[in-house]
């Protein structure tokens, strides 16, 4: 029996059971400018496309978050890389105008 591994950018090849997938990497809309419906769509809806997608993955023992490109048809992991290769700044979550959170 073969053990499936994930090439973690921080820790090298590790058993797939050490990881959790958190969904597709998508451009985040501006939270304070989005309507409740737009924000709910961003948070809860995914394209669920067949083919190659970029996904958020976490190596649970180290809490290290990174991006993996995976073929959803074959479940093959094509490459992994640090999120900093894509995202160069943090998003601040300011309260909505009018005192909302």
Order of alpha helices (4+ residues) and beta strands (2+ residues): beta-beta-beta-alpha-beta-beta-beta
